[in-house]
Amino acid sequence: MSELNDLYQEVILDHSRHPHNYRAMTDSSRQAEGYNPLCGDQVTVFLKMKGDQIEDVSFQGNGCAISKSSASLMTDMVKGKSAQETTAMFEKFRLLVTGETKPSEDPTDKMSIFAGVSEFPTRVKCAVLGWHTLKSALDNKKQQVNTESL
């Protein structure tokens, strides 16, 4: 299991160093901002919607490796998904990182790399910041997401 944990850590660090979809989207149809005052993570999520489907998604911000890699992986996973599918993914991720569910045994389930976050309660808010901000953008809310109010 140690080798698998090492691999997961490497994937997290790689997404942090080379985040996917890390850019401002000037033609976004929705966007939301999120802030984690506990460690200073800040993220803006940009969405381009086509009906109920996420046509494109990107993010920008500053944060720790967990926050940045979670947002990076999230953008890969939700692109092309419907709002309903994305909301279900959000809930699955939230339950995983809070330890309320066990990681999937499916080796293609990318969320599993964040299962270990549940062992570090102060880092859960880092992992969920991008996801809560995405949900806020999906719901077209205008107020900033603050992890202290979650």
Solvent accessible surface area in square Angstrom, and as a share of the most:
residue,aa,sasa,rsa
1,M,169,0.76
2,S,79,0.51
3,E,150,0.67
4,L,70,0.35
5,N,70,0.36
6,D,79,0.41
7,L,101,0.50
8,Y,51,0.19
9,Q,111,0.49
10,E,98,0.44
11,V,49,0.28
12,I,21,0.11
13,L,64,0.32
14,D,68,0.35
15,H,14,0.06
16,S,20,0.13
17,R,148,0.54
18,H,119,0.53
19,P,32,0.20
20,H,78,0.35
21,N,32,0.16
22,Y,80,0.31
23,R,92,0.34
24,A,51,0.39
25,M,12,0.06
26,T,142,0.83
27,D,86,0.45
28,S,29,0.19
29,S,71,0.46
30,R,67,0.25
31,Q,89,0.39
32,A,6,0.05
33,E,86,0.39
34,G,2,0.02
35,Y,65,0.25
36,N,0,0.00
37,P,53,0.33
38,L,106,0.53
39,C,64,0.38
40,G,37,0.36
41,D,2,0.01
42,Q,92,0.41
43,V,10,0.06
44,T,27,0.15
45,V,0,0.00
46,F,17,0.07
47,L,0,0.00
48,K,54,0.23
49,M,28,0.13
50,K,136,0.58
51,G,70,0.68
52,D,86,0.44
53,Q,85,0.38
54,I,0,0.00
55,E,88,0.39
56,D,28,0.15
57,V,0,0.00
58,S,0,0.00
59,F,4,0.02
60,Q,69,0.31
61,G,18,0.18
62,N,105,0.54
63,G,37,0.36
64,C,32,0.19
65,A,33,0.26
66,I,30,0.15
67,S,8,0.05
68,K,46,0.19
69,S,0,0.00
70,S,1,0.01
71,A,2,0.02
72,S,0,0.00
73,L,8,0.04
74,M,0,0.00
75,T,0,0.00
76,D,49,0.26
77,M,29,0.13
78,V,0,0.00
79,K,81,0.34
80,G,35,0.34
81,K,73,0.31
82,S,28,0.18
83,A,24,0.18
84,Q,146,0.65
85,E,88,0.39
86,T,1,0.01
87,T,52,0.30
88,A,64,0.50
89,M,32,0.14
90,F,20,0.09
91,E,65,0.29
92,K,98,0.42
93,F,1,0.00
94,R,65,0.24
95,L,43,0.21
96,L,10,0.05
97,V,0,0.00
98,T,53,0.31
99,G,45,0.43
100,E,106,0.47
101,T,61,0.36
102,K,180,0.76
103,P,62,0.39
104,S,47,0.30
105,E,174,0.78
106,D,74,0.38
107,P,132,0.83
108,T,105,0.61
109,D,24,0.13
110,K,108,0.46
111,M,3,0.01
112,S,7,0.04
113,I,19,0.10
114,F,1,0.00
115,A,18,0.14
116,G,39,0.37
117,V,7,0.04
118,S,36,0.23
119,E,129,0.58
120,F,120,0.50
121,P,103,0.65
122,T,90,0.52
123,R,78,0.28
124,V,22,0.13
125,K,61,0.26
126,C,2,0.01
127,A,0,0.00
128,V,7,0.04
129,L,0,0.00
130,G,1,0.01
131,W,2,0.01
132,H,34,0.15
133,T,0,0.00
134,L,1,0.01
135,K,52,0.22
136,S,7,0.05
137,A,0,0.00
138,L,13,0.06
139,D,67,0.35
140,N,73,0.37
141,K,101,0.43
142,K,173,0.73
143,Q,132,0.58
144,Q,90,0.40
145,V,17,0.10
146,N,51,0.26
147,T,0,0.00
148,E,95,0.43
149,S,93,0.60
150,L,101,0.50
